[in-house]
């Protein structure tokens, strides 16, 4: 399933990008830059991302969502949120 570039998705991406920038201490993170596999963030940060998504967007991150693909980039995390919000 692909997520279209809708205004809602762009807003989600912006919120996620700002959170990742604060979490990483890098204000210029590109949307496709590998965060965990690239060493920008660690496993503790991944747990913080799950908490952020659940609290900010009021969605539940399911066990099957806990894949590197969903948390390794800003774009991947925003796509996960968009899918969960739509569900």
VENKATA-V853029 format. One record per pair of residues at least 12 apart in sequence whose ideal C-beta (glycine too) atoms are under 10 Angstrom apart, sorted by the first residue. I is the first residue (numbers start at 1). GAP is how many residues later the second one is. D is the distance in Angstrom with one decimal. If there is no record, write none. Layout:
{{I:GAP:D} {I:GAP:D}}
//
This chain:
{{1:78:8.6} {1:81:9.8} {1:82:6.8} {1:85:9.7} {2:77:8.1} {3:72:8.8} {3:73:10.0} {3:75:7.6} {3:76:4.5} {3:77:9.0} {3:78:9.3} {3:79:4.8} {3:80:6.8} {3:83:8.8} {4:78:8.8} {6:76:8.2} {8:74:7.2} {8:77:7.8} {8:78:9.0} {9:66:9.9} {9:69:6.6} {9:70:7.9} {9:72:8.8} {9:73:5.0} {9:76:9.4} {9:77:9.8} {10:68:8.7} {10:72:10.0} {11:67:9.4} {11:71:9.9} {12:41:9.8} {12:44:9.4} {12:45:7.3} {12:65:8.9} {12:66:4.9} {12:67:8.8} {12:68:9.6} {12:69:5.1} {12:70:5.6} {12:73:7.4} {13:18:6.7} {13:61:6.6} {13:62:7.0} {13:64:8.7} {13:65:4.1} {13:66:8.7} {13:68:8.8} {13:69:8.5} {14:60:9.5} {14:64:8.6} {15:37:9.2} {15:38:9.9} {15:41:6.7} {15:42:8.2} {15:63:8.2} {15:66:8.4} {16:15:8.9} {16:33:8.6} {16:36:8.3} {16:37:8.1} {16:40:8.8} {16:41:9.3} {16:57:9.7} {16:58:5.4} {16:59:8.7} {16:60:9.4} {16:61:5.1} {16:62:4.7} {16:63:9.6} {16:64:9.2} {16:65:6.7} {16:66:9.8} {17:12:6.7} {17:13:9.2} {17:14:6.8} {17:57:5.0} {17:58:9.3} {17:60:9.2} {17:61:7.9} {18:56:9.7} {19:29:8.8} {19:30:7.7} {19:33:5.5} {19:34:9.0} {19:37:7.6} {19:55:9.0} {19:58:8.7} {20:13:9.3} {20:15:6.7} {20:20:8.4} {20:21:7.7} {20:25:8.7} {20:29:7.9} {20:32:9.2} {20:53:9.0} {20:54:5.5} {20:57:7.5} {20:58:9.8} {21:53:9.0} {22:30:9.8} {23:12:8.9} {23:17:9.2} {23:18:6.6} {23:21:9.9} {23:22:5.6} {23:25:6.3} {23:26:7.5} {23:29:8.1} {24:16:5.3} {24:17:5.9} {24:21:7.5} {25:15:9.4} {26:14:6.9} {26:15:9.8} {29:12:9.7} {29:44:9.0} {29:45:6.3} {30:43:8.5} {30:44:7.6} {30:45:9.1} {31:42:6.5} {31:43:4.4} {31:44:4.4} {31:45:9.0} {31:46:9.6} {31:47:7.7} {32:40:9.5} {32:41:5.4} {32:42:7.7} {32:43:5.6} {32:44:8.7} {33:39:9.0} {33:40:6.4} {33:41:7.5} {33:42:9.3} {34:34:9.1} {34:38:5.3} {34:39:6.4} {34:42:9.6} {35:14:8.7} {35:33:9.7} {35:36:7.3} {35:37:5.5} {35:38:6.2} {35:39:7.6} {35:41:8.8} {35:42:8.5} {36:13:9.2} {36:32:6.3} {36:35:6.2} {36:36:5.1} {36:37:9.1} {37:31:6.5} {37:34:9.8} {37:35:5.5} {37:36:9.3} {38:34:7.8} {38:35:9.0} {40:32:9.5} {40:33:9.9} {41:30:8.5} {41:31:8.9} {45:26:8.9} {46:20:8.6} {46:22:8.8} {46:24:9.9} {46:25:5.4} {46:26:9.1} {47:24:9.9} {49:12:8.9} {49:21:9.2} {49:22:5.6} {49:28:6.3} {49:31:9.5} {50:15:8.6} {50:16:7.6} {50:20:9.7} {50:21:7.9} {50:27:9.7} {50:30:9.9} {52:25:8.9} {52:29:9.6} {53:12:9.0} {53:17:9.4} {53:18:9.2} {53:24:7.0} {53:25:9.7} {53:27:7.1} {53:28:5.7} {53:31:7.6} {53:32:9.9} {54:27:9.9} {54:30:9.1} {56:25:8.3} {57:23:9.7} {57:24:5.2} {57:25:9.2} {57:27:7.0} {57:28:5.9} {58:26:9.4} {58:27:8.5} {59:21:8.8} {59:22:6.7} {59:23:9.9} {59:24:9.0} {59:25:3.8} {59:26:5.9} {59:27:9.6} {59:28:7.7} {60:24:7.2} {60:27:9.2} {61:19:7.4} {61:20:9.1} {61:23:7.1} {62:18:9.9} {62:22:8.2} {62:25:9.5} {65:15:6.0} {65:18:8.5} {65:19:7.5} {67:13:9.1} {70:13:9.1} {70:14:9.9}}
//
